[in-house]
Amino acid sequence: MSESKHIPLGVGFYPDWWKANHNILVGNREFYYDPDYRVEVGLKQQKALYEQFGDVGLGDPDPQPKPLISFGMVMLPAIFGCDIVYEEGALPWAMPLNLSAEDCDKLTKPDLTKAEPMATMLGQCEYLKDKYGKVVGDINTTGVQNLALKLRGEELYMDYFEDPEFAHRFLKFCTECIIDLWKLVYPITGTGAVDVTPMCDPSIFCAPNCTVEQISGDTYEEYGLPYDAMLAEACHPFGIHHCGSLDPVAEQYAKVPNLVFVEAGFGTDFARARQLLGPEVAFNARISPVLMKNGTPEEVAATVKEAIDQGAPLSNYSIDTVGLTNGVPEDNVRAARKTAMEYGKID
């Protein structure tokens, strides 16, 4: 994961932090629909980070244009007709369609080259390649259960118990749509993780399993594992971004084929997860954004040290302080970065 002498520690600020501290709007509609605006925002972000946190290695005093494509986690929901909410200081959000089971069964796989907003994004790829000679980034496919929930709504959780045949049929359909999107975008950019997490090797396809924390390990084994396995067989090497504690599903994730990366939320027993997944699986441990905002620098440093102590082998281990909202003390950011550099040394 890293060739440095210490483990990487990422810092990810939420759009409201950028707006309040630097008057930079990230996540608004213009960010996704105007490629020139997106490139300019990237330059401003790197300069601002260097001015504020250059002493701990963040930002760039002379950044180069980054011809980025991105669409949050709402591309497939938007294609299927979900209303997308764009607000200043937030990430885009797809409103669930709450379709009936019958209407879900009537859905057909879209022609992604013509379906909006993907057709617009493909046009942006051509524009950026013509202007800069390349395009970077990718399109977040969203996870299987995430997509199913956006289309079916929370009734999906009842389907698991009341109509398992439909649930499997629908989850398989969502999986096939995700594979189609990855197969369309990957040849253009060569990446599948940039729009999910900066801590993953970008060449890996990383599935954002943001809602798996809402189900048990047994439920995931029946209704999640088969479809993550489908993804992993079609889109490999394969990685998983998991929100929240990994503990209930760590044993099940260990059964996913072609798995080379896992990102786990705070509250996870990182040492146990590493043991279950094996030392060859690169691992990113996330620190609580609540701690980063409300804790002291000493508490932040202690938490980072604890995560490092659980991380062996450190050669493919990293830590992330993602989701930092407005009000996070600068000293906490510095404490996290300095602790990783000084305490997280790789032998």
C-alpha positions as CSV (number, residue, x, y, z in Angstrom):
1,M,0.0,0.0,0.0
2,S,2.8,2.4,0.8
3,E,6.5,2.7,0.1
4,S,7.1,5.3,2.8
5,K,8.8,4.6,6.1
6,H,5.6,5.1,8.1
7,I,2.0,4.1,7.6
8,P,-0.2,6.5,5.6
9,L,-2.8,8.5,7.4
10,G,-5.4,10.1,5.2
11,V,-7.4,13.2,6.0
12,G,-10.8,13.7,4.4
13,F,-12.8,16.9,5.0
14,Y,-16.5,17.0,4.4
15,P,-18.0,19.6,2.0
16,D,-19.2,21.8,4.9
17,W,-15.6,22.2,6.1
18,W,-14.5,23.4,2.7
19,K,-17.4,25.8,2.5
20,A,-16.9,27.3,6.0
21,N,-13.1,27.4,6.0
22,H,-12.2,28.2,2.4
23,N,-15.4,29.1,0.6
24,I,-14.9,26.2,-1.7
25,L,-18.0,24.4,-2.8
26,V,-17.7,20.6,-3.2
27,G,-20.6,18.3,-3.8
28,N,-22.9,20.9,-5.3
29,R,-24.5,20.2,-8.7
30,E,-21.9,22.3,-10.6
31,F,-19.1,20.2,-9.1
32,Y,-20.4,17.2,-11.0
33,Y,-21.8,18.7,-14.1
34,D,-19.0,21.3,-14.9
35,P,-15.6,19.5,-15.5
36,D,-13.7,22.8,-15.6
37,Y,-15.2,23.9,-12.3
38,R,-14.2,20.5,-10.8
39,V,-10.6,20.9,-12.0
40,E,-10.4,24.4,-10.6
41,V,-11.8,23.3,-7.2
42,G,-9.2,20.6,-7.1
43,L,-6.4,23.1,-7.5
44,K,-7.9,25.4,-4.9
45,Q,-8.2,22.5,-2.4
46,Q,-4.6,21.5,-2.7
47,K,-3.4,25.1,-2.3
48,A,-5.6,25.6,0.7
49,L,-4.5,22.4,2.4
50,Y,-0.9,23.3,1.9
51,E,-1.4,26.7,3.4
52,Q,-3.2,25.3,6.4
53,F,-1.5,21.9,6.9
54,G,1.6,21.9,4.8
55,D,3.7,21.4,8.0
56,V,2.2,17.9,8.3
57,G,2.4,17.0,4.6
58,L,-1.0,17.9,3.3
59,G,-1.7,19.8,0.1
60,D,0.6,21.1,-2.7
61,P,2.0,24.6,-3.1
62,D,2.0,24.2,-6.9
63,P,-0.7,21.7,-7.8
64,Q,-1.2,20.6,-11.4
65,P,-4.7,20.3,-13.0
66,K,-6.4,17.0,-12.2
67,P,-8.9,16.1,-15.0
68,L,-11.2,14.3,-12.6
69,I,-14.5,12.5,-13.2
70,S,-16.7,11.9,-10.2
71,F,-20.4,11.5,-9.4
72,G,-20.7,10.7,-5.7
73,M,-22.6,7.5,-5.1
74,V,-25.7,8.4,-7.0
75,M,-25.1,7.5,-10.6
76,L,-27.1,4.3,-10.8
77,P,-29.9,5.6,-8.6
78,A,-30.1,8.7,-10.9
79,I,-30.3,6.5,-14.0
80,F,-33.2,4.6,-12.5
81,G,-35.1,7.8,-11.7
82,C,-34.2,8.6,-8.1
83,D,-34.4,12.4,-7.3
84,I,-30.9,13.6,-6.5
85,V,-30.6,16.3,-3.8
86,Y,-27.6,18.7,-4.2
87,E,-26.9,21.0,-1.3
88,E,-24.0,23.3,-0.5
89,G,-21.9,21.8,2.2
90,A,-23.1,18.3,1.6
91,L,-22.7,15.3,-0.7
92,P,-25.4,14.4,-3.2
93,W,-28.1,12.2,-1.9
94,A,-30.5,9.9,-3.8
95,M,-34.1,9.8,-2.6
96,P,-35.5,6.2,-2.5
97,L,-38.0,5.3,-5.2
98,N,-39.8,2.8,-2.8
99,L,-40.9,0.6,-5.7
100,S,-43.2,-2.3,-5.3
101,A,-41.7,-5.8,-5.8
102,E,-43.7,-6.0,-9.0
103,D,-42.3,-2.8,-10.3
104,C,-38.8,-3.9,-9.3
105,D,-39.2,-7.0,-11.4
106,K,-40.2,-4.9,-14.4
107,L,-36.9,-2.9,-14.3
108,T,-34.5,-3.6,-17.2
109,K,-30.8,-2.9,-17.4
110,P,-30.2,0.5,-19.0
111,D,-28.0,1.3,-22.0
112,L,-25.4,3.1,-20.0
113,T,-24.0,4.9,-23.0
114,K,-27.3,6.7,-23.6
115,A,-28.8,6.8,-20.1
116,E,-28.5,10.2,-18.3
117,P,-26.5,11.3,-16.4
118,M,-24.0,8.7,-17.5
119,A,-24.1,9.9,-21.1
120,T,-23.2,13.4,-19.9
121,M,-20.3,11.9,-17.9
122,L,-19.0,10.0,-20.9
123,G,-19.0,13.4,-22.8
124,Q,-17.0,14.9,-19.9
125,C,-14.4,12.1,-20.3
126,E,-13.9,12.9,-23.9
127,Y,-13.7,16.7,-23.1
128,L,-11.1,16.1,-20.4
129,K,-9.0,13.8,-22.5
130,D,-9.0,16.3,-25.4
131,K,-8.0,19.1,-23.1
132,Y,-5.5,17.3,-20.8
133,G,-4.6,14.2,-22.6
134,K,-6.0,12.0,-19.9
135,V,-8.9,11.5,-17.5
136,V,-8.6,10.3,-13.9
137,G,-11.1,9.2,-11.3
138,D,-14.0,6.9,-11.9
139,I,-17.8,6.5,-11.1
140,N,-18.8,5.2,-7.8
141,T,-21.0,2.2,-8.7
142,T,-22.5,2.0,-5.2
143,G,-22.9,-1.3,-3.4
144,V,-25.4,-4.0,-4.2
145,Q,-27.6,-3.6,-1.1
146,N,-27.2,0.2,-1.3
147,L,-28.7,0.3,-4.8
148,A,-31.4,-2.2,-3.9
149,L,-32.4,0.0,-1.0
150,K,-32.6,3.1,-3.2
151,L,-34.9,1.4,-5.6
152,R,-37.0,-0.8,-3.3
153,G,-36.7,1.2,-0.1
154,E,-36.4,-0.3,3.4
155,E,-39.1,-2.8,2.5
156,L,-36.1,-4.8,1.2
157,Y,-35.2,-5.8,4.7
158,M,-38.7,-7.3,5.1
159,D,-38.2,-9.1,1.7
160,Y,-35.2,-10.9,3.2
161,F,-37.7,-12.7,5.6
162,E,-41.0,-12.6,3.7
163,D,-40.0,-13.1,0.1
164,P,-36.4,-14.4,-0.2
165,E,-36.9,-15.5,-3.8
166,F,-37.7,-12.0,-4.9
167,A,-34.9,-10.6,-2.8
168,H,-32.3,-12.8,-4.4
169,R,-33.7,-12.1,-7.9
170,F,-33.6,-8.3,-7.3
171,L,-30.1,-8.3,-5.7
172,K,-28.8,-10.2,-8.7
173,F,-30.3,-7.6,-11.0
174,C,-28.6,-4.8,-9.1
175,T,-25.3,-6.7,-9.1
176,E,-25.5,-7.1,-12.9
177,C,-26.1,-3.3,-13.3
178,I,-23.1,-2.5,-11.1
179,I,-20.9,-4.8,-13.2
180,D,-22.1,-3.2,-16.4
181,L,-21.2,0.3,-15.1
182,W,-17.7,-0.9,-13.9
183,K,-17.0,-2.5,-17.3
184,L,-17.9,0.7,-19.1
185,V,-15.8,3.1,-17.0
186,Y,-12.8,0.9,-16.1
187,P,-11.3,0.8,-19.6
188,I,-11.5,4.7,-19.8
189,T,-9.7,5.4,-16.5
190,G,-8.1,2.1,-15.3
191,T,-9.4,2.8,-11.8
192,G,-12.3,1.6,-9.7
193,A,-11.6,3.0,-6.2
194,V,-11.0,6.7,-6.6
195,D,-14.6,7.8,-6.2
196,V,-15.0,5.5,-3.1
197,T,-11.8,5.9,-1.0
198,P,-8.4,7.5,-1.4
199,M,-6.8,4.9,0.8
200,C,-7.3,2.0,-1.7
201,D,-5.0,1.2,-4.6
202,P,-6.9,3.0,-7.4
203,S,-6.6,0.1,-9.8
204,I,-8.7,-2.0,-7.5
205,F,-12.5,-2.2,-7.8
206,C,-13.7,-1.1,-4.4
207,A,-17.4,-1.8,-3.5
208,P,-18.9,0.7,-1.1
209,N,-20.8,-1.5,1.4
210,C,-22.2,1.5,3.3
211,T,-25.4,-0.3,4.5
212,V,-24.1,-3.7,5.3
213,E,-23.6,-2.5,8.9
214,Q,-27.4,-2.5,9.2
215,I,-27.7,-6.3,8.8
216,S,-26.3,-9.3,10.8
217,G,-23.4,-11.5,9.7
218,D,-25.9,-14.3,9.0
219,T,-28.1,-12.1,6.8
220,Y,-25.0,-10.8,4.9
221,E,-23.9,-14.4,4.3
222,E,-27.3,-15.2,2.7
223,Y,-28.1,-11.9,1.0
224,G,-24.8,-10.1,0.6
225,L,-22.0,-12.5,0.2
226,P,-23.3,-14.2,-3.0
227,Y,-23.5,-10.9,-4.8
228,D,-20.2,-9.5,-3.5
229,A,-18.7,-12.7,-4.8
230,M,-20.3,-12.1,-8.2
231,L,-18.8,-8.6,-8.2
232,A,-15.4,-10.0,-7.1
233,E,-15.4,-12.6,-9.9
234,A,-16.3,-10.0,-12.6
235,C,-14.4,-6.9,-11.3
236,H,-11.1,-7.9,-9.8
237,P,-8.9,-7.4,-7.9
238,F,-11.7,-6.6,-5.4
239,G,-11.9,-4.4,-2.4
240,I,-14.6,-3.5,0.2
241,H,-15.3,-0.2,1.9
242,H,-17.3,-0.9,5.0
243,C,-19.0,1.8,7.2
244,G,-19.2,1.1,10.9
245,S,-17.8,-1.9,12.8
246,L,-16.5,-4.7,10.7
247,D,-16.8,-7.2,13.5
248,P,-20.3,-8.7,12.7
249,V,-19.2,-9.5,9.1
250,A,-15.4,-10.0,9.2
251,E,-15.7,-13.8,9.0
252,Q,-18.1,-13.5,6.0
253,Y,-15.9,-10.9,4.2
254,A,-13.0,-13.4,4.5
255,K,-15.0,-15.7,2.1
256,V,-15.2,-13.1,-0.7
257,P,-12.9,-14.2,-3.6
258,N,-10.2,-12.0,-5.1
259,L,-10.3,-9.8,-2.0
260,V,-7.2,-7.6,-1.7
261,F,-8.4,-4.6,0.3
262,V,-10.8,-3.8,3.1
263,E,-11.7,-0.5,4.7
264,A,-13.2,-0.7,8.2
265,G,-15.1,1.8,10.2
266,F,-14.3,2.9,13.8
267,G,-15.4,0.5,16.5
268,T,-13.8,-2.4,14.6
269,D,-11.5,-4.9,16.4
270,F,-8.8,-4.2,13.7
271,A,-6.5,-6.9,15.0
272,R,-9.2,-9.6,14.8
273,A,-10.2,-8.4,11.4
274,R,-6.6,-8.6,10.1
275,Q,-6.3,-12.1,11.5
276,L,-9.5,-13.3,9.8
277,L,-8.8,-11.6,6.5
278,G,-5.1,-12.6,6.4
279,P,-2.0,-10.5,6.1
280,E,-2.1,-10.2,2.3
281,V,-5.3,-8.2,2.4
282,A,-4.5,-4.5,2.5
283,F,-6.4,-2.8,5.4
284,N,-7.5,0.7,6.1
285,A,-8.7,1.6,9.6
286,R,-11.0,4.6,10.1
287,I,-10.9,6.9,13.1
288,S,-14.1,8.3,14.4
289,P,-14.9,11.7,13.0
290,V,-16.7,12.4,16.3
291,L,-13.5,11.9,18.2
292,M,-11.6,14.0,15.7
293,K,-14.1,16.9,16.3
294,N,-14.7,16.6,20.0
295,G,-11.6,14.9,21.4
296,T,-8.4,16.4,22.6
297,P,-5.1,16.1,20.6
298,E,-3.9,13.7,23.3
299,E,-7.0,11.5,22.8
300,V,-6.6,11.5,19.1
301,A,-3.0,10.5,19.3
302,A,-3.8,7.7,21.7
303,T,-6.5,6.4,19.4
304,V,-4.2,6.5,16.4
305,K,-1.5,4.6,18.4
306,E,-4.1,2.0,19.4
307,A,-5.1,1.5,15.8
308,I,-1.4,1.2,14.8
309,D,-0.8,-1.4,17.5
310,Q,-3.6,-3.5,16.0
311,G,-2.4,-3.2,12.5
312,A,0.4,-5.6,11.9
313,P,1.7,-6.1,9.3
314,L,2.1,-2.4,8.8
315,S,3.5,-2.7,5.3
316,N,-0.1,-2.8,3.8
317,Y,-1.9,-1.0,6.6
318,S,-3.3,2.6,6.7
319,I,-5.5,4.9,8.8
320,D,-8.1,7.4,7.6
321,T,-9.7,10.3,9.4
322,V,-12.5,10.7,6.9
323,G,-15.7,12.8,7.2
324,L,-14.2,15.7,9.1
325,T,-16.8,18.4,9.4
326,N,-16.6,22.1,10.2
327,G,-15.3,22.7,13.7
328,V,-12.6,20.0,13.7
329,P,-9.7,21.5,15.6
330,E,-6.5,21.9,13.5
331,D,-4.5,20.5,16.4
332,N,-6.4,17.2,16.2
333,V,-5.5,16.9,12.5
334,R,-1.9,17.6,13.2
335,A,-1.9,15.1,16.1
336,A,-3.2,12.3,14.0
337,R,-0.7,13.0,11.1
338,K,2.3,13.4,13.4
339,T,1.4,10.2,15.4
340,A,1.3,8.1,12.2
341,M,4.6,9.6,11.0
342,E,6.4,9.1,14.4
343,Y,4.7,6.1,15.9
344,G,3.6,4.2,12.8
345,K,7.1,3.4,11.5
346,I,7.4,0.4,9.1
347,D,10.3,-2.0,9.8
